[in-house]
C-alpha cells in the first residue's frame, strides 16, 4: 500500500470515527432526555392514580349515604 492510500484510509477512518462519536453523543443526549420525560410521566401517573382513588372513595361514600337516606325514608 502506498503512503497516499494509507493517508486516505486514515482520513476516511477518522471521518467515520468522528461521525460515530457525534451519533453516540446525540443518542446519549436523547436517552437522557427520554429518561427525564419518563420520570415526569411516572410522577404524573402516580398523581392521577391518587386522584382517581380519592374520587372513587368520595363517590362510594356518596352512594353509601344515598342508600342510607333511601332506606331511612
C-alpha positions as CSV (number, residue, x, y, z in Angstrom):
1,X,0.0,0.0,0.0
2,X,1.3,3.4,-0.8
3,X,1.6,6.2,1.6
4,X,-1.1,8.1,-0.2
5,X,-3.6,5.2,0.1
6,X,-2.7,4.8,3.8
7,X,-3.2,8.5,4.4
8,X,-6.6,8.4,2.6
9,X,-7.6,5.3,4.6
10,X,-6.7,7.0,7.9
11,X,-8.6,10.2,7.0
12,X,-11.6,8.1,6.0
13,X,-11.4,6.2,9.2
14,X,-11.1,9.4,11.2
15,X,-14.1,10.8,9.5
16,X,-16.2,7.7,10.2
17,X,-15.0,7.7,13.8
18,X,-16.0,11.4,14.2
19,X,-19.4,10.6,12.8
20,X,-19.8,7.7,15.2
21,X,-18.8,10.0,18.1
22,X,-21.4,12.5,17.0
23,X,-24.1,9.9,16.7
24,X,-23.2,8.5,20.1
25,X,-23.4,11.9,21.7
26,X,-26.7,12.6,20.1
27,X,-28.2,9.3,21.2
28,X,-26.8,9.8,24.7
29,X,-28.5,13.2,24.9
30,X,-31.7,11.8,23.6
31,X,-31.6,8.9,26.1
32,X,-31.1,11.4,28.9
33,X,-34.0,13.5,27.7
34,X,-36.2,10.4,27.5
35,X,-35.3,9.3,31.0
36,X,-36.3,12.7,32.3
37,X,-39.6,12.6,30.4
38,X,-40.2,9.1,31.7
39,X,-39.6,10.2,35.3
40,X,-42.1,13.1,34.8
41,X,-44.7,10.7,33.3
42,X,-44.3,8.2,36.2
43,X,-44.8,11.0,38.7
44,X,-47.8,12.3,36.8
45,X,-49.3,8.8,36.6
46,X,-48.9,8.4,40.4
47,X,-50.7,11.7,41.0
48,X,-53.5,10.7,38.6
49,X,-53.9,7.3,40.4
50,X,-54.1,9.1,43.7
51,X,-56.7,11.5,42.4
52,X,-58.7,8.6,40.9
53,X,-58.6,6.7,44.2
54,X,-59.7,9.8,46.1
55,X,-62.6,10.4,43.7
56,X,-63.6,6.7,43.9
57,X,-63.6,6.9,47.7
58,X,-65.8,10.1,47.6
59,X,-68.2,8.6,45.1
60,X,-68.5,5.4,47.2
61,X,-69.2,7.5,50.3
62,X,-71.9,9.4,48.5
63,X,-73.5,6.2,47.2
64,X,-73.5,4.8,50.7
65,X,-75.1,8.0,52.1
66,X,-77.7,7.9,49.4
67,X,-78.5,4.3,50.1
68,X,-78.8,5.1,53.8
69,X,-81.1,8.0,53.1
70,X,-83.2,5.8,50.7
71,X,-83.6,3.1,53.4
72,X,-84.4,5.7,56.1
73,X,-87.3,7.3,54.2
